Structures are given as structure tokens and as C-alpha cells.
Amino acid sequence: MTQTLLLHNDVSEVSLLAEWVEGIGEQLSLAPGDVFQLNLALEEAVVNVMHYAYPGETGRPVRLEVQCSENSEELVFVLEDDGVPFDPTLAEQPDVTLDASERPIGGLGIFLVSQIMSDVSYRRNDDKNILLMRYKLNK
């Protein structure tokens, strides 16, 4: 199974992402906890692209694809944009041991994605940012 969602860099379209993830959850009979975790991580990743990939531009593409073979124990998500090059895997990890009032603003979204997904990798190909996120299913 492969499904693709095409959004634009407009946060008002985030509700379409939630519907898409819910649909995948229904199609694959995923546990509610898996659907919740996927919604959380994918929203963080997609909103980061919407906010930072296209400074000052609107209507630009944000493409998300999911791949899952039959009897697979993982989902593979590919998030793609042709915006400003950015490798989130190189972002400094926040010090989550600090009190919230002592931590700088930002950086938790990427950390959250890395905690939920079993593997996160990045590459730049054909002037596109490609973020590959793997999620192990709770079967």
C-alpha cells in the first residue's frame, strides 16, 4: 500500500493531515495509540515544513507519502518539499531535563518526532528536502 497526501504550506490544511492519518489507521486496523502517535509526530514534521521551508511564500507544496507492505511491521513516511535546505536530524537535541522555563523556545517538535518514530533520516535530492520516518507498529 502506498498513499500520498499533497498539502500546501498553509497550517489551515493540517486538518487534512489528521483525516489522512485516521484513514490509514482505519485501513490498516491500527491501534488508537498508534494513530495518536502518528498524528502527533507527522503534524510536528509537516507544520515545521509549512513554517520554515518557504519563508514569505504561500501555496507551496508539501508532499507526504506512506508506504506499507502487506504483513509489514512498520510504516514508512516520506515528507518532501522543495524549500530551503534543512536537515532536522542535525538539529541540536533540547535538554529536556531542564525546567520548561529554563529551556529555549523551539526544538521540541523535532525531538518529539525522533522519540515517536523508530528511525528518522534526511537527504537532499533534486533540490528537495526528503525526510524519511519509520514507525514500528504495535502488533
N, C-alpha and C positions, 0 to 999 in steps of 0.2 A: 504494500500500500504506500502510495506517495500522494500527499495533498499539499497544495500551495495556497497561501494567503498573500494577496498583494494589498498593501496599505500605502498611504501617503504620510509624510511627516506632519501629521496633524493628530494631536492627542485625543481629539474627539472620536477618532477611529479605533481607539483602544477597546471599546465595547465589542467591536467586530472580532478582535483577537480573542476575547473571552468566549464569545459564541463559538468560534472555530475550535478552541481547545475543548469546550464542552462537547462539541460534536465528535471530536476524536475520541474523547472519553467514552461516549455512548457507543460509538462504532467498535471500539476495542474492549468494551466492558471493563474499563479501568476502575479501580477503587476510587472512591471520592477523595481520599487523601492524595492519591497521585494527581488527580485533576486539579486539586487545590495547589499543590506544589508546582505543577507545570504552569498554571495560570500566574502564580506569583513570580516565578523565575523568568518566564517569557515576557511578562509585562515589563519587568525591570529592564531586560535587554532591549526590547522594542522601544520603550519610552526613551532610553538613553540615546538610541539612534535618532529618534524623532527630534530630540532636543539638541543634539550636538553634531550630527553628521552634515547638516546643511545650514550653516549659520546664515540667518537672514533670508532664507529661501523657503517657499512653501510649495506644496503639491509634488514633492519629490518622492520617488519610490522607495518603499521598504518591503522587501520580499522575505517571507518566512515559509520554509518547506519542512514537512515532517516525512520521515521515511521509517517504515517498519515492515520487516518481512514476516511472513507467517511463522508462528511459534517463536518469534524473537522475544528476547527478554529485555530489550531496550528500544527506546525511540531515539532517532537521530534527527535533530532540528538544525536547519541551516538558515541563518539570518544573514541577509545580503543587502548592501546599499552601495551606491556609487558616490558617497560623500567623502568628507575629509578623512584621510587615512588615520585610523586609530586602532591600536591593539589593546583591548581591555585586559588581556592576560598579563600585560606588563605593568598594569596599574599597581601602585603600592597598596598592600593589604592594610585595612584600617586596624588600629589597636582596639579590639572590642573589649579588652579588659578595663579600659578607661571608662569613667562615668560619662554618660551621654553629654553632659555639659562641658566636658573637657575635650571631646573629640571634635575635629574639624568637620564642617558640613560637607556632605557628599562622600562618595566612595563605598557606601554600604550596598548599593544596588549590585555592583559587580561582585562584591564579596558574597552577597546572597545567592546570586546565580551560581557561583563556584561551589557553594555549600549544597545546593539542591541538585545540581547536575553532577553526574558521575565523572564527566570529563568535559573540559571546555578548551577549545583550541581556536587559533585565529590564523588567517592568511590573507594576503592582499594579492588579488589575481585579476588581470584585465581591468585595472583601475577600480576594483570593487573590494570593499571590506566584506570578508566572509567569516562569520563566527559559527563554528560547529559546536553544538551542545548535545551531549549524550545523556540520556536519562534511563537508569535501570528501573524496570518495572517491579513492583511488589507483587509477585505471583505466589 
